[in-house]
Amino acid sequence: MTLPTEPIGSMPRPAALIEGVQAAAAGQIAAEKLEALFDDAVRDTIRRFEETGSPVITDGEQRKPSFATYPVHGLANLAPGGVTIPFKDGHTRQLPVLTAGPFRYATHAAAYLDAAKRYARVPLKEAVISASALSLLYPQEGIPGYTREAFLEDLVGEAEADIRQCLDRDATVQIDFTEGRLSVKLDPSKALLDSFVDLNNQVLERFTAEQRRRIGVHTCPGGDRDSTHSADVDYAELFPALFRMNVGNFFIQLASERDRPRVLAILGKHATGDRRIFVGVTDPIDPRVETPEKVRDRVLEAAKFIPPSHFGTTDDCGFSPFGDDTSTSRETAFAKVRARVTGTEMASRILGV
């Protein structure tokens, strides 16, 4: 038995799929043609994932428009002009804004699992967006006849259903919480961060302790078009609140951190109880493919601070969280996954686990 290793979620989409999505949005191809492109992309992604030897895989989020907006894509009660997220290279991503209640998901993540299960022969995990990220859809000025309190009650119910349906399909679940470090940047008092954690825990308290052992949370400084939105926020500012989240697994971006030993030392103090901390050993933003030996060395470095019983490996982030991101090729992404799997096995043998 080796150290556990898992991907985060997204993989770059094939060019044919990206072109098909654009053509469908312009009304140039039929829905049946687009569905066939989605199906081909999922089948190919799962095949490639399984060929890496990864013991846990995803469908690469091939059908999701983005990791953050899949639940609300196509809703009629949304408008442009929501929260804008600036990235270091100058580009931005903007969330929509809710215009009327009640709030309901248009798509639950289990729909993607159902499609993936037709092809997968190894265990699947599903990434879901956090309730805290979707809470940003509610406008500051409010919505007549639909209070923020009513919205949050609806949101918690929908987020619970999103997770529960995936668990019912025998998948493990990862909550994407990339807004964690960003919230510290927006509000250094950390009141916003604390409110985010409290909201997510409202969702998590609806699950049993056994179910929460199959749920994890992922944090990173955001990754899109080879740029980040909050890498300048010190992890030391995030971790006390992050580890209040009532889950069993934590997926932490680390390969691209400048001072990994310092962060690992902090993580080691949180590796308690039944927690397992998956540290990033491959960097999706770096175009250079890590060698298995590089991954091995990063694993051995982390093992100096985190006991193997509380330790696992992962990629820093998804390779293409937004559906139109072409900054990383599929070949590069899967080569990095293969290096992660092989390097983790090499380190496991050295560590005797």
Secondary structure, DSSP 8 states (H G I E B T S, - for coil): ----EE--S-----HHHHHHHHHHHTT-S-HHHHHHHHHHHHHHHHHHHHHTT-SSB--TTTT-SBTTTTTTTT-TTEES---EEE-TTS-EEE--EE-SS----S--THHHHHHHTTT--S-BEEEEE-HHHHGGGS-TT-BTTB-HHHHHHHHHHHHHHHHHHHHHTT-EEEEE-THHHHHHHH-TTSHHHHHHHHHHHHHHTTS-HHHHTTEEEEE-S--BTTB-SSTTS-HHHHHHHHTTS--SEEEE--TT-S-HHHHHHHHHHH--TT-EEEEEEE-TTSSS---HHHHHHHHHHHHTTS-GGGEEEEESS-S-SBTT--SS-HHHHHHHHHHHHHHHHHHHHHHT-
